Amino acid sequence: MREKTSGQCLRLAVLLAFLSALIPFLSACGPPPIYREQAYVFGTLVEISIAGEEPERARQAAQAVLREFDTLHRRLHAWQDSELEALNRAFARGSAPVPVAADLAALLRDAAAWSRRSDGLFNPAIGNLVRLWGFHADEYTARLPPEAEIQRLVAAAPSMDDLVFTDGRVASRNPAVRLDLGGYAKGYALDRAAAILRAAGIRNALVNIGGNVMALGTRGNRPWRVGIQHPRRAGAIATLDLNDGEAIGTSGDYQRFFEMAGRRYCHLIDPRSGYPVQGVQAVTVIARGPQAGVASDVASKPLFIAGPAGWRAMAERLGIREALLVDAAGRVDLTPAMARRITWEGEPPAPLHPTR
């Protein structure tokens, strides 16, 4: 039996994901000066890159973004003391409706709308399943939960539609609901970052939250270039240019996982079975529009869960035109729109459908 897990391994994986996944590729053709600010938020490294601004102006804008990130991290944490955790405790008790901040209520309503659009494959209400598998911890051990407990939580069928909002309060009709916004919060933070930077007059920036990236403007006279993390080794599998207002997000089985008896168990749980998804290494999507950050973060999850057989239909359902999937064997499937944008690093991987 081979087991691989520990806080040290997780921190190394997060660091490698940050350094290798979706990082700006810098060329040597005289770009304008770049101001960079880094921090550790949302359990991962964050980098803000601002092009063509005076250092002090850029610093103030980047610091405003990082303050917002820190606030969101403290409010939305899934297992430490937070506003979200207070709601979870109330739901578990089956108590009367509890007060909820207006912006958090709006966020939860939006997450519920995305859940419905994804036919429940994106389901932030299954935090108890995520916790049962050991992923509500900074450091976790390789262990398989009891089958009976998995099936009990699946049968309880917690969903975002169990939430009831009335007069500034929220309750849950289902005590099995435990909210985990790990598949939404980083995208929401990207959208907040874009709003803060634009309000500060910053037109050209790249915000990277552990591989979820938002681009504003350009880097000099060219778009921001980013790389898509190879799911099984350090470095990029492909690169592409991100245009103004676009966001890119990746879900992978290499970000939080453990291995037992030669099988990988990742943090991405299929709410239909209660088990970590098998058969997919990574999914990357590009989104645009007023909710580009949220869309890039959320959409990659139901595509990942839908797997090689259903991911294209799910992308269409969610309005995602540019997406790429790497299956368990390392074969790649991608939409025509994504194929037109990427440049493979080295030899292109084998296609999932050779004739497509």
DADAGI-V987435 format. One record per helix or strand of 3 or more residues. SS is the DSSP state (H for helix, E for strand). FROM is the first residue (numbers start at 1). LEN is the number of residues. Records with the same first field share a line. If there is no record, write none. Layout:
SS = FROM-LEN + FROM-LEN
//
This chain:
H = 7-14 + 55-22 + 83-11 + 102-16 + 127-6 + 147-10 + 160-3 + 185-15 + 292-26 + 336-4
E = 34-8 + 44-8 + 163-4 + 169-4 + 205-5 + 212-5 + 224-6 + 236-7 + 247-6 + 257-4 + 263-4 + 280-8 + 322-6 + 332-3
//
